[in-house]
Amino acid sequence: MIVNFNGGLFQADQLHLSINNRGLKYGDSIFETLKSKRLTCYFLEEHYFRLMASMRMLRMEIPMNFSPVF
C-alpha cells in the first residue's frame, strides 16, 4: 500500500510517525475516494472542493500550487 504523507509517497511499511503527530494523537484525518473508469475521474471538481474545505477545517497549510489542474 502506498501512503501520501506531507506530499511524499511512501510504502506503508517505510513510514514512521512521531508520537507527537496530531493525526495519530487526535485522529484528525481527511479521507476522499474517487470513482474512475477507463482513465476518467467522475465529479473531480466536487472532490477537489470538498478536500479543500476539509483541509481548511483542520487548518492545514495548503500549498499555493494545489489547484484542480495540479
N, C-alpha and C positions, 0 to 999 in steps of 0.2 A: 504494500500500500504506500502511496506517495502522499506526503503531507506538505501543505504550504504553510510555512511559519515565517512571519515577518518578511514576506516576499521571496523567500528561498524555498526551493523544493528539496525535500529530504525523504529518504526511505524511513518508514515508521520506526524501524529498529535503530536508526542512526540519530534520531532526535532525542536530546536530553534537555529536560526542563528544570529550571531552578525552582526550589520550594517557594520562592518569592514571586513566581509567575501569577499574575492576577487571575487569569483564566483557570489555572489549577486551584488557586485558593478559594475563589468565589464562584466558579462555574460560568463566568462570562464567556459567551461564545456567539458566533454567527454561523448559521447553517443554511445553505441555499442549494437547492437541487435544480438542475437544468434538464429539460426534456429535449432530446435531439434525435434526429432521424436523418440518415444519409447526409451528414455534414451540415444540417440545418438546425439551429437552436431556436426553439419556439419561445415567444414572449420575452426576448432578450432585454428589451428596454425596461419592462416591468421588473425583471430580476435585478437589473442594474440599480434602479431607483430604490427598490426595497433593500438591497445590500447597502447603498449609501445611507439610507435612513437608519439602518441598524448600526452602522459604523458611527454615525453621529450620536446616537443614543448612548453608546459605550464610550463616547468622547475619544475615539481613536484618531490618530494622526493620519489624515488621508493625503497621499501624495498628489501633487498638482497634475501629474500625468495620468492619474487614474480616471479615465473617461470611457464612455461607451465604445469609442473607437479602439482604445488601448485594450 
